[in-house]
Amino acid sequence: MRARLEGIDAPEVFSPRCPSEWVAGIAATWHLRRLLFGTRTLAVGFSGTDRYGRALVSVAADGRSLDAQMIASGHARRY
């Protein structure tokens, strides 16, 4: 299933506007993977789909919001 974290905007990997956006997108992807790697519990909430058919989700990893962690790390901004 393809999903989008609700409430954040991260750099594009598949259709970047410039090479630096692609690099930032890869960094954001790997940061999210690191956040998920050591997670013991995930809580996922679904709230519909976006215009591309992806599920809109809110995710808490070990009780901490992934969108807030991505924003705090500088890998995303509030949408």
N, C-alpha and C positions, 0 to 999 in steps of 0.2 A: 504494500500500500504506500502510495506517495502522500506525504503530508507536509503542511506548512505550519510552523510555529506561529500561533496567533499573536498579533500585537507587535511584532518586530519586523524590521527590514534589514537584511544582511546583504553583503556584496554578491553579485551574480557570478556564477561559475560557467553556466551554459550559454549565456548571451551577455558577456561583459561589454561595457562601453569602451574599455581600454585595458591594456595589459596589467596595470596596477590594480584595477578592480578584480581581475581574475586572480591575482596573487592574494589579495585580501579575502576573496571568496574561499580559496583553498585553505587559508589560515583559519577562517571561521568554521569551515567544515571539520577540520582536524581538532579544533578546540571543542566543538560540540561532541565529537567522538570521544575525546578525553574525558569530558564530563560524564558521558554515559558509560564508559568502560568500567569504572569501579562502582557503579550504582547497584545497590541491593534491591531497591524497590522503585517502581515507576508508577505514577498515577497519571492517567491520560484522560482528558476530557475532550469530547468531540463537539463542535459547534456548527457543523455544516461543511460546505465546500467552497473553494474559491472559483474564479472564472476559468481556471485551467483544470478543474475537476479534482484538485487535491483536497484531502481532508484538512480542515482547519482544526488544530489541536492546541490545547494547553497541556504542558507536561511538567510534572514535579518529580525530580530525581532525589530520592531520600528526603522528601519533604521540602526541597528547595526548587523554586521555579526556574526552569531552564531559560525562559525568555529574560528574566531578570539577571541571571548569571551571564548570558551572552551580552546584554547591554553593559553590565558592570565591567566586563572584560574589554569592552571596546570593539567587539566583533559584530555588533549589531546596534541599531538605534530603534527607539520606539516608533511604531508605525502609525 
